[in-house]
Amino acid sequence: MKEDIYIKILKWAQSNPGFTWEELKNNFPKQEKFLHREITQRNNPLFEINKSGDIDRSKEYILSFEGRFKLLEYEELQEARQSSRRAMYIAIISIIMTLITLGSQIWYTRNFSEDVNVVNIVKTKETQE
């Protein structure tokens, strides 16, 4: 599954606290315009930025509380999806095992009842003779 650019940036920012604009730009060269727009927004929820809203080339940025929370939500969602898939596979295996057990019980019951019938018939014939 291809990750969204937001997620890639958030993961990178979390693993690189105190990054500069140049470091961010160098790691995501294709998204420079997007990042410039995101970082220069006055109420940017992803990064803690300088008060003026301008990109200070020497200032270090960090992932904001909201950015960390969004990344945590994403990671929890991924874990929940993985757990859901695992539970579905376990349920399917359980259903298959139940069907196999049911089939073998039916087969055993039919064979056992035929054996009992044969024994009863033999006993009946022996007593009649």
C-alpha positions as CSV (number, residue, x, y, z in Angstrom):
1,M,0.0,0.0,0.0
2,K,1.4,3.4,-1.0
3,E,1.8,5.9,1.8
4,D,0.4,9.4,1.5
5,I,3.0,12.2,1.3
6,Y,1.6,13.6,4.6
7,I,2.4,10.3,6.4
8,K,5.9,10.2,4.9
9,I,6.6,13.8,6.0
10,L,5.2,13.2,9.5
11,K,7.3,10.0,9.9
12,W,10.4,11.8,8.7
13,A,9.8,14.8,11.0
14,Q,9.3,12.5,14.0
15,S,12.6,10.7,13.4
16,N,14.4,14.0,12.7
17,P,13.5,16.4,15.5
18,G,15.0,19.9,15.1
19,F,15.1,19.8,11.3
20,T,15.7,22.9,9.1
21,W,13.9,24.0,6.0
22,E,16.9,22.9,3.9
23,E,16.9,19.4,5.4
24,L,13.2,19.0,4.8
25,K,13.4,20.4,1.3
26,N,16.4,18.1,0.5
27,N,14.5,15.0,1.7
28,F,11.3,15.8,-0.2
29,P,12.5,17.7,-3.4
30,K,9.4,16.9,-5.4
31,Q,7.2,18.4,-2.8
32,E,9.0,21.7,-2.2
33,K,6.1,23.9,-3.2
34,F,3.7,21.8,-1.2
35,L,5.9,22.0,1.9
36,H,6.5,25.7,1.5
37,R,2.8,26.3,1.4
38,E,2.3,24.0,4.4
39,I,5.0,25.4,6.6
40,T,4.3,29.1,5.8
41,Q,0.6,28.8,6.8
42,R,0.0,30.8,10.0
43,N,-2.0,28.0,11.7
44,N,-0.1,25.0,10.5
45,P,-1.1,22.0,12.6
46,L,1.8,19.7,11.6
47,F,4.9,21.7,12.5
48,E,5.8,24.3,15.1
49,I,7.0,27.3,13.2
50,N,8.3,30.8,13.8
51,K,5.8,33.5,14.8
52,S,6.1,35.5,11.6
53,G,5.0,32.6,9.4
54,D,8.0,33.1,7.1
55,I,10.4,30.3,6.5
56,D,13.5,31.0,8.5
57,R,16.3,29.1,6.7
58,S,18.3,28.6,9.9
59,K,15.4,27.9,12.3
60,E,14.8,24.4,13.5
61,Y,11.3,23.0,13.2
62,I,9.7,20.2,15.1
63,L,6.6,18.1,14.7
64,S,3.8,19.7,16.6
65,F,1.6,17.9,19.1
66,E,-1.2,17.7,16.6
67,G,1.2,16.3,14.0
68,R,2.3,13.7,16.4
69,F,-1.3,12.8,17.3
70,K,-2.2,12.5,13.6
71,L,0.8,10.2,13.0
72,L,-0.2,8.1,16.1
73,E,-3.8,7.8,14.8
74,Y,-2.5,6.6,11.5
75,E,-0.2,4.0,13.1
76,E,-3.1,2.8,15.3
77,L,-5.3,2.5,12.3
78,Q,-2.7,0.4,10.5
79,E,-2.4,-1.9,13.5
80,A,-6.2,-2.2,13.8
81,R,-6.4,-3.2,10.1
82,Q,-3.6,-5.7,10.5
83,S,-5.3,-7.2,13.6
84,S,-8.6,-7.3,11.7
85,R,-7.0,-9.2,8.9
86,R,-5.4,-11.6,11.3
87,A,-8.7,-12.2,13.1
88,M,-10.4,-12.8,9.8
89,Y,-7.8,-15.4,8.8
90,I,-8.2,-17.1,12.2
91,A,-11.9,-17.2,11.8
92,I,-11.7,-18.7,8.3
93,I,-9.3,-21.4,9.6
94,S,-11.6,-22.1,12.5
95,I,-14.7,-22.5,10.2
96,I,-12.7,-24.8,7.9
97,M,-11.6,-26.9,10.9
98,T,-15.2,-27.0,12.2
99,L,-16.5,-28.2,8.8
100,I,-13.7,-30.9,8.6
101,T,-14.6,-32.1,12.1
102,L,-18.3,-32.1,11.3
103,G,-17.7,-34.1,8.1
104,S,-15.5,-36.6,9.9
105,Q,-18.1,-37.0,12.7
106,I,-20.8,-37.6,10.1
107,W,-18.6,-40.1,8.3
108,Y,-17.7,-41.9,11.5
109,T,-21.3,-42.0,12.7
110,R,-22.4,-43.5,9.4
111,N,-19.7,-46.1,9.4
112,F,-20.1,-46.9,13.1
113,S,-23.9,-47.3,12.8
114,E,-23.4,-49.7,9.8
115,D,-21.0,-51.7,11.9
116,V,-23.5,-51.8,14.8
117,N,-26.2,-52.9,12.4
118,V,-24.0,-55.7,11.0
119,V,-23.2,-56.9,14.5
120,N,-26.8,-56.8,15.5
121,I,-27.8,-58.8,12.3
122,V,-25.1,-61.4,13.0
123,K,-26.2,-61.7,16.6
124,T,-29.8,-62.0,15.6
125,K,-29.0,-64.7,13.1
126,E,-26.9,-66.6,15.7
127,T,-29.8,-66.5,18.2
128,Q,-32.3,-67.6,15.6
129,E,-30.2,-70.7,14.7
